[in-house]
Amino acid sequence: MVALLAGWAGHRLHGRRSRPRAQLLERVPERARVQAVRGRAVAPVEEWATDVSSGTLRAQGLGLLGVFVVTAAVVLLMGEGVVLALGVLVFGLVAGGLALAWSRVRVVVDADGLLIGSRVLPVRLLRVPAEDVLGVEVQDLDPMAWGGIGLRPLPDRTSYVVDGGPGLVVWRADGRRLAVQVTEGDGAARAGARALSRAAGQRLGELTGS
């Protein structure tokens, strides 16, 4: 969890440097690049959704909550002060709550892009607007290649991998990649990729059309 928080902080500090779109597109495989959709090809984007759960993040969240509650109690018993105990408890609630929020999520693709929302807490965790999608495809997500099991924010990519398998890989306009495992299998992952590619293509067509 410390690595997760450090990765998030690093992304906030260094992950939003803008680069020309043409330069970013060079990194996207040609088969995965979003193509502008206009005219008769424009059709309503059918919403796609899937639920994903991570036992690893659930265990981490519950473990963190337990550890910090015990630590706060020990701080109080040792007479170190209520303020310090509250600080420890608040930090534990934030860290544990973040892990639990990501332990069960719903991934939704619609005309506006991709949304990941928690099924544990009523919060929106991540939003990728359609206009920020440069490319999307299905890959077999190897945890060793994406930083490990669970949520892994790294300098150039963020991944949410449960145990390895097919998932969506999204190239974003900020130069980062997002990988999300789809535990329903390859067919469901490909349906999600098609929906997101269509949504991004229509938005690109709107932005570049005359």
Sequence and secondary structure as in RCSB ss.txt:
>XXXX:A:sequence
MVALLAGWAGHRLHGRRSRPRAQLLERVPERARVQAVRGRAVAPVEEWATDVSSGTLRAQGLGLLGVFVVTAAVV
LLMGEGVVLALGVLVFGLVAGGLALAWSRVRVVVDADGLLIGSRVLPVRLLRVPAEDVLGVEVQDLDPMAWGGIG
LRPLPDRTSYVVDGGPGLVVWRADGRRLAVQVTEGDGAARAGARALSRAAGQRLGELTGS
>XXXX:A:secstr
 HHHHHHHHHHHHHTT    HHHHHTTS GGGB     GGG      EEEEEE HHHHHHHHHHHHHHHHHHHHH
HHTT  HHHHHHHHHHHHHHHHHHHHHHEEEEEEETTEEEEEESSSS EEEEEEGGGEEEEEEEEE TTTTTSSE
EEEETTEEEEESSSEEEEEEEETTS EEEEE TT HHHHHHHHHHHHHHHHHHHHHHH  
